[in-house]
Amino acid sequence: MRKRLSGNGMGRLLGAALLMSLAWTAGAGGVQAEGLSTAYSEVEPNNSFDAATKLTLGTTCAGDVSYENDVDYYSFVLDKPAEVNIRVVTHDNYAGSDSVRLYMEDAKGNKRLIASEGAIGFTGFSSMTLPGGTYYLYLDCYGGELGEYGVEVSILNSSNIEEEWNDTPEQANAKKVGEEYSGDIIGYELDDTDWFSFEIKEKSYIWQEITGFSSFLDNEGLCATLYDENLKELSVLREEDAAFGYATGEQIVVEPGKYYIRVTAQPDYTQSYSIALYANTYVEPEKPGDGDNTGNGTGTGNSGNTGSGTGTGSNGNTGSGTDAGTTVKLNKTSAKLAVGGSVQLKLAGTSGKAAWKSSKASVAAVSSSGKVTGKKAGKATITATCDGKKYTCTVTVVPKKQKITYAKSQKAGQVILKWTKNSAARGYQIRYSTDKSFKKNVKTVTISKNSTYRKTITGLSKGKTYYFQARSYSVSGETRFYGSYSATMKAKVKGTDTAKGKLNKTSAQISVGGSVSLKLTGVSGTVTWKSSKSSVASVSKGKVRGKKVGKATITAVCGGKKYTCTVTVVPKKQKITYAKSQKTGQATLKWQKNTSARGYQIRYSTDKTFKKSVKTAAIGKNSTVKKTLTGLSKGKTYYFQVRSYGVYGGKKLYGDYSSTVKIKIRG
């Protein structure tokens, strides 16, 4: 579940949290947030998981991370699964990128990152569905930009939520058909998958719906897959099936039994969603010659009730009436058809004559017999009125199915595609992959003009076989309606790609201000370089420079292939500037201040190789650059080294030790 964060920095977020902006006032009790419960203050020092200030749910805590390299940790406990709001409020509703992080403690006590963000307009993590357990909130000064703030964790009164952990069919949450449930796929350092189970008690039409697709996110991984009780895949909803943030599956006829929905998402962030399984009772199609009877009279209905009615039937028999105990229903409550296509709606359970009407006849027209015909892309509601009651079906009309007319590779690494022009469409979308089932390594290209029906796809792997499909789309209002994909065409890409690219390093450690050169060998063509976090490590033509403590992935791309190196940036190497024993059994050390560090560590031993009898001393503030070590053996010679450390993702990243200095202890 990458988290729905508020704010504008949502390249990886589900959506903006509509949280109130809060004014701040200073008083004797510290910084307070107007409009929230009485604030209490953080307990310093709280700059580690172990020293975290405990939060009281539903109450605001005031804190301050104004000086450079300051961080604050908070903890809170959920007794059971819950939907929570985590508010982080500052004077300007601003927090630096990734300066606010949320961790979950696993069964082994490890702290696992599950959300990370910061941006202009940032006010916290909203509506997160979390399992019971212990959580930690981390706030970074980010170079003095955060300052005074307030933090509050509150539980929402939500009932229809997922309950972790439900990562397997055996752990699936048993839910009710026809109700919507909210959940989160927990990303970052957790490989989360959510399973739900549903009981279908009679032969039915069933379909799944998922909400959570966003223009702010890379939605390629978000999907809802419907399975039967034998875990046979029945239907899949992906990003390309979505419009206006949600996707609806096709209706499938199933027998009574247990059915599952599995939700997955892009693993690089936490993503929220809502899921539901809907069902309508299956209605047997009318057989040839069936019809209502002519005449007035009484008769026994299916449930044993007595009814009367009139009607005209094709068989001309008389004396049969409407069963008062039969449920009246439409055979479909939603339908999807292409322009020019049609679907037959039927009102079962009554012998009365229905009157049919379309809310938008220009989109979907309906005949007096209930036959619906698609006119143009859009949505319309078809209403059947009988005996004073109304029954509706939502019809979505999409462009006609496309046809690819040409797919050929004429040049190395390229394929030319042509398809039929659709004058009723706004544009087209092509998807292609080396996987003919289109379940992995799928890429898409959108063509925004319907007059363009040729495209050269470049950057393909030489010698590989690719599979292609095309579909058209139309736009109604702000909604894009996609037609069905064409039949699959395949093409083998010209050229041979015998060279195997290789980076000279797949991992590297550099200091802040330091650099390392990456080289990609065994390839031909232009190489492009990119850093996942240029604020930590920047890259230009393969030369990586350390900017601040942290980790970043450097990616080299050539010929459509990616090669990666994980770079860890640590503080600069320390230098001891003073080392002397002034008193019996003591040694005093001084070293250079490192502004990019969080603190320092000293190690010392009577063994100059530091292989035995090694002791360490930690200094938690980077402003402290002097330390007197006591309890040393009189007359002995000790060896000393100092290194600095930063904190990233809740873990310490150490720089290199300084050169060794030695001191003979007085006494």
URKA-V126337 format. One record per helix or strand of 2 or more residues. SS is the DSSP state (H for helix, E for strand). FROM is the first residue (numbers start at 1). LEN is the number of residues. If there is no record, write none. Layout:
SS|FROM|LEN / SS|FROM|LEN
This chain:
E|24|4 / E|30|4 / E|40|2 / E|53|2 / E|61|5 / E|71|8 / E|82|9 / E|100|6 / E|111|7 / E|124|7 / E|133|8 / E|147|9 / H|169|3 / E|173|2 / E|181|5 / E|194|7 / E|204|8 / E|223|5 / E|233|5 / H|239|3 / E|246|3 / E|252|3 / E|257|8 / E|271|11 / E|298|3 / E|306|3 / E|329|2 / E|334|5 / E|342|3 / E|347|2 / E|355|4 / E|364|3 / E|371|4 / E|378|9 / E|389|10 / E|404|5 / E|415|5 / E|427|7 / E|443|5 / E|454|4 / E|465|12 / E|479|4 / E|489|4 / E|502|2 / E|507|5 / E|515|3 / E|520|2 / E|528|4 / E|537|4 / E|543|4 / E|550|9 / E|561|10 / E|576|5 / E|587|5 / E|599|7 / E|615|5 / E|626|4 / E|637|12 / E|651|4 / E|661|4
